């Protein structure tokens, strides 16, 4: 919590210090191409892994109890929620435990503003998650999903740009 509060005091253009604090928060050195615009929120941080050329826009929340793996070239829009944990539906069990499932975001994914990704989901390579979508099931590679719950809207064609580093 201290590190998140420290990160959130930084200006959007203090990229070096943002990377330093995010590296400390996650327990891994992030690549110099990693970019994050504060504020940022997390329940822990030590189970977040990010690749190269990852961009996280402002006001994002990553609850990483189940682990979050973000591959290279991923873009995450503002106000995105990546939530690995949840409670039981049964009222008698709701406060008894927290269930956590990992989230995997594969290479070259764009998650648009206000989307929510729930635990146990893999977002496939080159996919786009539309603004405001709630992703409860795996997203196939090369697709555009949107809605609540998110459904496949259409396939995305390969244009060769997804392979650039």
C-alpha positions, 0 to 999 in steps of 0.5 A: 500500500505504501508503494502504491501511494508513492506511485500515485503521487508521481506526475504522468511524465515521471516515467523513470520513477514510475518504472522504479516504483512499479519494479519494487511493487512487483518484485521484478525489474520492468523493461525501460519500454514499460509505461504507466500513467498514475494513479494505479491501484492493486491489492498486492503487486507481487503477482503481476508480471509485465512484458516489453512495451506494455502501456497502462493508462490512468486509474487502472486496478489490478487485483493480482491475488491469482496472478496476472501475466501481461505479455509484450505490446499490451495496451491497457486503457484508462479505468480498466479492472483486472480482478483475479479474486472473488467471493462465493455466490452462496450467502453462507460461504460468501465471507468464508473464503476468497477464490483466486484464479489467474489472468493471462493477457497475451501479446499485442492485446488492447483492452479499451477504457472501462473494461473488466477482466475477471479471474480465470480468463486468457485474452488471446494474442492480438485481440481487442476488448471493447470499452466497458466490456466484462470478460468472464470467459477466454477471448480467442486470439485475433478477435474483437469482443465487447458487451456484458458479458463480453462476446465475440463481435468479429475476427480481426485480420492479420496485417503484419503489424502485430509482429513488430517489436 
